[in-house]
Amino acid sequence: MMKKVWSLLIMLIVVLAPLSHMPANAEAVEPDTGPEQQLKMQEPISFPDFSYNSTIEYLGTANGLLYFKVPYSGKSPRNEKKQMLLEYIVTINAKTNTIQWKLPIYGGFNYSDRTFFDEEGNLYSVIGAGLKQPSNETFLYSVSPKGVMKWQTLFPDFVDKISMINNKIIVTYRDEITAVNLDGKVAWKKSFKSRDAQKYSYWILEVASNEILTTKSEFYSAKSVSFDVFDQNLKKKFSFPLNSTSTVEQALKFNNDVYILKIKISKSTKQLVAVGANAKAKWTKKIDPTTATIYMVDGKLMFANNTGFYVLNGKGEQLNHTPLAPLSNSSLGYKVRLDDRYISILPDYMPEGKTALTVLDRKSYKTLYSFASPFTGGEQPVYYDELFIANDNLYMVYFNKLFPLK
């Protein structure tokens, strides 16, 4: 079995495109399958105590380090609070390709996709508390750039989102908002529980710098009623009516006059709707149903789906379209990662299509690299945990190891 795995890995390496390949025309880019493939596998770094039933999650870069969440394997030891060891935060020094530090994280259940860094390089994330069973209690925690747990703040329920606004960590769960200071102490709490409680329920979609974006639905039927915007004192600013069959999957405040809603109308229909502060639609744009997350970057809207990567301005006008190879599973789509230089586009799950990773220049949207999926052919497919670009280098997490590829 080991020989088969390593032979597939070698096959993987030789079908990737070289980093020097830079297509001239983004519209015409196809996954590279030409004769110039010459990436070489560098010495791998092994992750500690990896669980083979889970996946290693790349969190991003900070302080010159690559950050990962590594699930713990085996029978979990417990701490003095009876919490289980669930995972490690592991950092890799990008210059030396060695582990800088690792920090054990104890709790009751794992989260994913709820991690960010502040300007000082502190990491913020969440973990199921595990202080009592059964329980949905959740810890928000902060880790210093040196790998020290600075603090943990307990919440009574599952956490939906965490973000940073005005030097406070904003935590939302269901219909409640909590603001946490950078020392872990709660600054304030707000709740929609008492508002129209007998007839309607409110779900928090986003917290902007001075507003709270929500959807309102009938309490028992859960049918959509409206998109409502409140100020920080929970005073309603306006209400935009919704069709009862619509589901607002995401809401963004674009500027003081425009709010962007991503609405699912049916299984095969999604659309973007720009709503003005006068509670009227400014424009509507149909989008592919595989569209997952809308990103607001550099004053523009960005998203990816099975028809490509798009950039729009606040008027809904298309500024860029980069074609992407459709995934073989039409229910899957693409996700987007951003850093100071690059826009990385990759399948939301293990790649089943022709393209494993597409990298664009963040300013010009020109396609810099387009890597053909290296995991087809052979006796069986090879699935990896992560494939990403950081510090101008390509990395792959596979088989409990981080492989720099050059």
C-alpha positions, 0 to 999 in steps of 0.5 A, a space after each residue: 500500500 505504501 508503494 502505491 501511495 508514494 508512486 501516486 505522489 510522484 505521479 502527482 508532482 510531475 503533472 503540475 505546471 511550473 511556477 514560471 508559466 504565466 499565461 498572457 490572456 486570463 480569458 483563454 487560460 486552460 489547466 496546463 498540461 504542456 511539456 514544461 511541467 518540472 516542479 520538484 518535491 522538496 523535503 516534507 515536514 511531518 505534522 505531529 499526532 495527525 488523525 487520519 480520519 480528519 483533514 489538516 486545515 491551512 489557516 493562513 500566514 502571519 509573522 512569517 509562519 504558516 498556520 495549520 489546525 491539525 486534528 489529534 489522533 488516538 485516544 484523547 488525553 484529558 486536562 484538569 477540566 476533563 476536556 479532550 485534546 482535539 487538535 493542535 495549532 501548528 506553525 511552520 517557519 516558511 524560511 527553514 521549513 521546520 515546525 516553529 511551535 505547536 499548541 494543544 487545543 482542548 475541548 468537546 468538538 471541533 470547528 472549521 472556517 472560524 479563524 482570523 489574525 489581527 494586525 499584531 499576528 494574534 490568532 482568534 478561533 473557536 472550539 467546542 468547550 466540552 466542560 459539560 456533556 452534552 453541551 453546545 458551549 463554545 470557547 472563543 480563544 486567542 493565541 499569541 504569535 509565540 504560541 501561547 494561549 492568551 485567554 478563552 471566553 465562554 459562549 452558551 451556544 454554537 458560534 456562527 461567525 467571528 470577526 474584528 470591528 473597531 478593535 473588538 471581536 464580534 461574535 454572533 450565534 443565532 439571534 445574539 451578538 457579543 462584542 469581546 475586547 482584545 483582552 477576552 473580556 465581554 464589552 457588550 451583548 445584544 439580543 433579538 430574542 424579545 423582538 416579535 418573539 411570538 410571531 417572527 424570528 431574526 437571524 443575524 447575517 452580518 455585523 457591519 461597523 455601525 449596523 446589524 444585517 438580519 433576515 426576518 422569518 415567520 417563527 413557525 413556518 420559517 418562511 422569509 419575510 424581510 431583510 432588516 437593517 438595525 443600528 447598534 441600538 437595535 433600532 430598525 433603519 429599514 426593511 426590504 421585503 422578501 419572497 416567502 420562497 427566498 433564502 438570504 444566504 449572505 448579506 454584505 454592506 457595500 457602502 453607506 447606500 448599498 447592501 448586497 444580498 446573495 439569495 437562493 430562490 430555488 435549487 437551480 436559481 441564485 441571484 445577487 440583489 443590491 438594496 439601497 438604504 431606501 429599501 428598494 432594489 438597485 439592481 439584480 444579477 443572476 449567478 450560478 447556483 454553485 456560488 458559495 461566498 461573496 467577497 468584498 475586496 478593494 471596494 469590489 465584489 468577488 466570487 467563484 463558481 462552476 462558470 468562473 471567477 467574477 469581479 463586479 463593481 457596486 453597480 453590478 457591472 462585470 469587471 473581470 471573468 476568468 473561466 474555470 473548469 467545471 467540477 464533475 460534481 455539479 453540486 460543488 463549487 469553488 472557494 477563494 483565498 486572498 492575501 496581499 498579492 494573490 487571489 487563489 481559487 480552488 475547489 471547495 472540496 477535494 478536486 474532481 475537475 481539471 483544475 486544482 488551483 488557479 492563482 490571479 494577481 490581486 490588482 490586475 486579475 491576470 492569471 499567474 498560475 493555473 495548475 491542472 489537477 494532479 490527482 487523476 489517473 492511476 489505480 485510484 485518485 489521490 486526495 490531499 488536505 490542502 494545496 495553496 500558495 504562500 510567500 511565493 511558494 506552492 505547498 501541498 498537505 498530503 499524507 500527514 506531511 507538508 510538501 513544498 513544491 518548487 
